[in-house]
Amino acid sequence: MARHRNIRNRSYSDDYDYEDVYGHSVEDDVCLSPSEAAQFLYDRSRNQHAISQFLKSDDILEESEHDDDVDNTRPNFERRESMDLRGLNLSEDDETKLMSCLDELRNVLGDTLSDSILVHEVLKHKFDYSKALDGILNNNKQENANFKPEKPKVVIDSAPIPILEKAPIISTISVDKPILIASKPEAVKGFKINDDTSPNSRPQTPRDQSPAVERISSRNDNFDELRFTSKVKENKVDPHTKFSNERGSDKEYLYIVVIGHVDAGKSTLMGHLLCELGEVSKRTLHKYEQESKKIGKQSFMYAWVLDETGEERVRGITMDIGRAQFETKTKKVIILDAPGHADFIPNMITGAGQADVALLVVDATRGEFESGFDLGGQTREHALLVRSLGVNQLAVAVNKLDTTNWSQERFNEIVKKLKVFLKQAGFKDSDVTFVPCSGLTGENLVKPPSEPELLEWYKGPNLLEVIDKFNVPERPVSKPLRMSINDVFKGTGSGFCVAGRIENGILNKGDKILVCPSKETAEVRNLAINELSTNIAFAGDQVSVTLSGVEMQNVSVGYVLSDPVNIVPVTSHFEARLVVFNVKVPITKGYPVLLHHQSLVESAHISKLKALLNKSTGELLKKKPRCLGNNSVAVVDIKVCRPICIERYKDVKELGRVMLRVSGVTIAAGLVTDIYVD
Ligand SMILES: Nc1nc2c(ncn2[C@@H]2O[C@H](COP(=O)(O)OP(=O)(O)OP(=O)(O)O)[C@@H](O)[C@H]2O)c(=O)[nH]1
């Protein structure tokens, strides 16, 4: 039940400052001196590119030998101390430029490369320091790319070129047929009821015919072998074997985000479930009962289990993600209780971004379901958002059914309405389960129903059984490490901590990793899952990581911890396939948006409208459309105000999804289809 982000005492409105919400965990009400404050302020200009640590001495030797081989015309300089530049016939100006470039390069690379290599690259790139640096690093990568292990013993199966299957589009209006959404072909989806996946091959999209802009993706393709063979080299034990050795007999972790319209009863439902399972002591519950009574909010006593802050309790609403853990027969379940109020959608997105599955809570009370569903409430928006963020298994708790005297008719009416909508939103019928319950009375939560009116018509599972039937998604443990940071905070000991979810790969205590986009090296000093220290964590785990070797002020929410060899792409310009939900003014070139990517929120704009697609088939309708209206599907280019870590959806699904919001409203969701070099 821990939460780190402190969002208390903030006044939220549609145009609130996102930096505040996603800033560091610093008490707002404490006065800070400028120097103290500086440590919590991120300044990109202070990045320290300590890339030298990734250039192993072997690689460097290989590089210099190779470079000498391929380029005999290169002057053979000695190391800098004894460097004589006279042979170069440089003007005084050029000599100064050369020396200054060498200094810059040394700042980044240290003394790991000989001056001859550096001078060669600087001259080759006409004293352009950045190009020279790129040249050096790319040469290094090329060297690695040419390296082939003798006989890789492990078959890495985790870098599939995923088949883009036809999956239902996410849209607010009815969509008869599915459109294209990429998905992992072999991942087990849905409840263990029936599975009717029918993967289709991806038809040509306009991006396949788009002009030859330099793309990181194509470069990445060239490095695929490097990306995965180097992992084989590093991790002698097959990651899957490691995973089953570590976790084999344990119950699997499952992360559930609890979503729904404000006051649907999410926190009460989860709080009561935890009490029934013995996760909350009777003493604590009694305390909550007494204290909530004192402020006239006794009906919220179960909600207090998850709504931990004073402001949440006084206001009777959830504001930030509440966490708690319990066990079912087969799983360790971590609940992420999301706020229902529209003002806190960014927090809800953060929770949904960490979840494997979702529990949608709807209020069955007459008039209440309708206001959450029909009248612009959050039921629809939350369901659309979680689906856009890749959640495809959903349980729907038809809650507060006690207020309708356990009416079967009301239950069926709600199920019917939701089924149609959820199908349009992209959920398969077989992946959605409806369960009648009451968070307040505890009916049908962990025990079979006891209300006679409910018993008359309901023979299905209780909420706990429904949760136990969720399938745990496949964990991509053998892919290169990617962990997106959703919190940065001071730990109890030395150093500082970052929290987030490992999307890909394995993280070990002691690992050297790269903090991106700033590309600083850091070491994993400590690792904890649910506040318990561990030596190893795998894809799918929510972890807190104590880092050393990097300054806290140089790390922000939205950053990614990356494998140091197979580095996460960093760019401010990418292509995405968007589904436009709801826009007051049609989207045109230059349209400004707030880009939500994992926990990151950045200003961005649509820089190019490339193609309008048929939302059912994905076929090209129009090249270079002038504007995009509601419910359209299009390929666009997006430019972010500064570089971010992003992946193509087909490479890393979780880092390949974006959400676009304007004035507190989600206007579009998209999949990253290409990434351009800045
Ligand atoms: N009658 C009845 N009331 C309920 C039930 N569940 C919750 N409530 C009441 O509904 C109100 C809101 O409950 P919460 O649990 O705070 O709702 P929530 O969805 O978590 O609210 P936010 O997170 O702020 O959106 C409280 O007064 C609860 O007592 C239920 O099953 N039956």
The ligand as an ORCA input file, in Angstrom:
! r2SCAN-3c Opt
* xyz 0 1
  N     -24.701      1.197     -1.409
  C     -23.435      1.051     -1.761
  N     -22.584      2.085     -1.653
  C     -21.278      1.882     -2.012
  C     -20.833      0.644     -2.488
  N     -19.514      0.756     -2.772
  C     -19.157      2.006     -2.469
  N     -20.211      2.695     -2.019
  C     -20.204      4.115     -1.608
  O     -19.863      4.928     -2.706
  C     -19.099      6.037     -2.270
  C     -17.839      6.165     -3.078
  O     -17.023      5.057     -2.822
  P     -15.479      5.021     -3.188
  O     -14.997      3.662     -2.896
  O     -14.745      6.153     -2.579
  O     -15.561      5.271     -4.743
  P     -14.332      5.364     -5.752
  O     -14.799      4.833     -7.050
  O     -13.134      4.736     -5.175
  O     -14.133      6.928     -5.839
  P     -12.934      7.688     -6.633
  O     -11.730      6.840     -6.548
  O     -12.770      8.976     -5.970
  O     -13.413      7.807     -8.030
  C     -18.844      5.809     -0.788
  O     -19.776      6.561     -0.053
  C     -19.122      4.349     -0.589
  O     -19.580      4.009      0.689
  C     -21.779     -0.430     -2.607
  O     -21.489     -1.538     -3.026
  N     -23.062     -0.167     -2.220
*
